[in-house]
Amino acid sequence: MMRFNLKMLAWFLGVLILAMALAACGGKTATEEPARPSNPGGTGEAVNLKGDPVKGAEIFEANCVSCHGEEGKGGVANPGSEDGEVPALNPIDPTLVSQDAQTFASNIDLFLEHGSTPAGNSPALSMPKFGDDKMLQPQEIADVIAYVIQLNQK
């Protein structure tokens, strides 16, 4: 017959409480929620279009490299932002990545459509509203999405 002591009981209760907490949140943690832009809005028309990563590379070079660095590798300072740098896109924030291509594209599209202001007192750089402000057409956004996804598959 097995004798329970206080240490074993405490360990068992701890494991039980942890299991119940994980079950209550569906086994997910807060860090698994995808990053979202600070600006509201849903996906745009681009998520329904087939993007061309070659054209996307050209558009990225003309519009995105100054903030996200060559091939999206980051390292660009953003004084006044909480992180101190513009986020890298290669590799991209892992909460944006999805095995489902449509979800992955949608996660990127939200930032391209509506832009985002990083957390911090007064960030020097903010993500432009490429879709909302008609800076890029839907096909161009689809091309950039295809390029960013391709960068993250290498």
PAVOVEX-52058 format. One record per residue (C-alpha): x, y, z. Coordinates in steps of 0.2 Angstrom, whole numbers, plus 2048, in hexadecimal, padded with zeros to 3 digits. Last residue first. Example, Ala and Ser with C-alpha at 12.3 -4.5 7.8 and 13.67 -1.06 7.14 Angstrom:
8447FB82483E7EA827
END
This chain:
84589371783389271A8328A37238398AD71482B8A570981E8AB7158258BD7148258BC7018138B570080D8C370C8168D070180E8C96F17FC8C96FA8008DB6FF8048E06ED7F48D76E77EA8E16F37F18F16EE7FE8FA6F87FF90C6FF7EB90B6FF7EB9137117E19057187EC8F870F7FD8FE7137F990472480B9097298148FF73781A90B74382C91374683291F75382991776182292376E82091C77F81F90A77A8158FC7728168FB75F80A9057548028F97477FD8F97357EC8F672F7ED8EC71F7FF8E67207FE8E17327ED8D87307F48CF7208028C672A7F68BD7357EB8BA7267F98B271C7FD8A672A7EB8A272C7E989E71A7F98947197F388972780388272F8038937388108A073D80A8B074580D8AB75681F8A77518238B974E82C8B973D83D8B273A8408BA72F8328C873283D8D173F8338DD74A8398EF74A8458F27598458F976A8388EC77182E8F977A82F90676C8369177708459147648429087568529007518538F574185A8E474584D8DB73B8518CC72F8438D172484C8CC7148578DB7168508E572583F8E772D83E8FA72D84790071D8448EF7158318F171582B8FC7068368FB6F783F8EB6FC82F8E37018278E76F18358DF6E78358D06F38228CF6F08248CE6DE82E8BE6E08238B86EE8148B86E28048B96EC7F48AF6E87E58BA6ED7D88B76FA7E38BD7097E68CD6FF7D38D37007D68D97127D68D17237CD8D97317CF8E973A7D68F27497E78FA74B7F38F37597F88E574D7F58D37548018C675A7FA8B575A7F48AD76A80189F76F8098AA77C7F98AA7867FB8977897F08897817EB8797887D987D7857D988B7927CF88179F7D987179B7E987A79F7E38807AF7DC86F7B47ED8667B07F68737BA7EB8717C97ED85E7C87FF85F7C780086A7D67F485F7E07FF8507DC80F8597E280685F7F280084E7F68118467F281A8537FE80D85080B80F83E80C80583080480881E8098078117FB800800800
END
